[in-house]
Amino acid sequence: MALRKRQITYSQRPNHAARSAHARGDKMFRTYDTSYIRPKRSKAPAIIAVVVALIVVAALIFGAVTLLRGCSGQATLAEGQTVQIEVAEGSGAGAIGDQLAEAGVIGNAGDFTNAVNAQNAAMQLKPGTYELTGGMTVEEIVDLMVSGPNVIAGGLTIPEGYTLAQIAQAVQENTEGRITAEQFTAAASDASVYAADFPFLADAGTNSLEGYLFPKTYEVADDATAESLVRLMLQQYQDEIATLDFSYPQSLGLTPYDALKLASVVEKESSGSEQIRSQVAAVFYNRLSPDNQETFGFLQSDATTAYEVGHDPSAEEVHSDTPYSTYNNAGLPPTPICSPSLDCLQAVCAPASDYEGYYYFIFWTNDAGETEYAFSKTYDEHQAAIAEHLQ
C-alpha cells in the first residue's frame, strides 16, 4: 500500500533553535512650540550661559552612552576571569543566554541564541554546572554546553550526535594537524580491522566505525596516532554499553548493531530529556513494524537523508531512491548516522512502555526557547497537531 506522498512528518519542522519572539513598541515623541514665551533678558554674566550649554551637552552624551550600553548588552568579564553558571534541566537557549549575559560571560543574550541556531544545537545543550572564562566566544560556550559539564581542559571533545566526518575534523583541530582528518577517517573506515579485539563489531562487517566512536572528552597523548585514538573511543563504547541490556531489541529480531543504528536516529530526532528519548524510540519501533497501518514499516526520518546529503533535505530528497531514504526503503538505514549518547542507546533498549499505537510526533521551540513535543496515534491527529503548533 503506497504511502501518502504529501505526508508531513515529525521531521518537517521549523529551525530546531528558533529564537523567542520579542514584542517591540514604537516610542512616540512630541514637540511643543514654545516660541511665544519671551523670557526677560538675563543680566547674568555670559559665562553662565556657557556653563549651562556644557551641562546640556554632557547630559546628552551621558544619555547616548547609556542608550548604547543598553543596546550592546551588559559589561563582560575581564580576560581570564572565571564564573560558574548553573544550567537547570530543561533550560532553553533563550534562558541560558539571559544567564550568560547577566553573569557577564557575553555582552548580549541574543548572541548565544544566534550561535545555537547556527550550530543547530538547541536540543543538545546539557544541564549542569559550568565554569566559564572571560574572553570565551559564544561558539566555544555552545560547544562546551553540547559536550556537557566537567570536560577535560584542552581535551578532545566529541559531542553527542557527531558523525565520523565531524569527529575526524575535531581530531585534526585538537592535534593541530598532527593527525589529519584524512588519517583518522582512514583508520576508522573498516570495522573488521578491530573486530578481533572488540567483538561487538562483528555485526558491522566492513562498514566504517560510524556510531561506535563514543561521544566523550578524551585526553590525547603527545604520541597518539589515528589508530590509538580509534581504539580509545572503541574501548569507551565497550565500557559504556556494558551497563545495557539489549534483550528488548533482540526480541524483535534486531542485532546490537541495528540497535545502534536506531539509537543514532533517536539522537538526531529527540531532545536531551530521557523521557522524550524513550518516547521517540517507542514511536520508531511502532513505525518499524511492517504490520502497522500508518507507516507500513517505513521509519520515515528526514535525519537519515540529511546524513547522506549533508544538509537539511528537501521533500524530493527524502523520497529519492537512495540507500538512506527511510521513506523509500523500509526498515533501518544501512549504517548508524552519528555517534549516539548512552541515553539514546538506553532508550532503544528500554523504550516507553505506554506509547503503543503512537506513530507520529512533532516538536517546536516555545517562547522560552525550550523544545516541546506532541505525539499522535493517527495521521489526522498528526495533521491537527501540525496545524496547531507549526503553522
Disulfide bonds with the S-S distance in Angstrom:
none
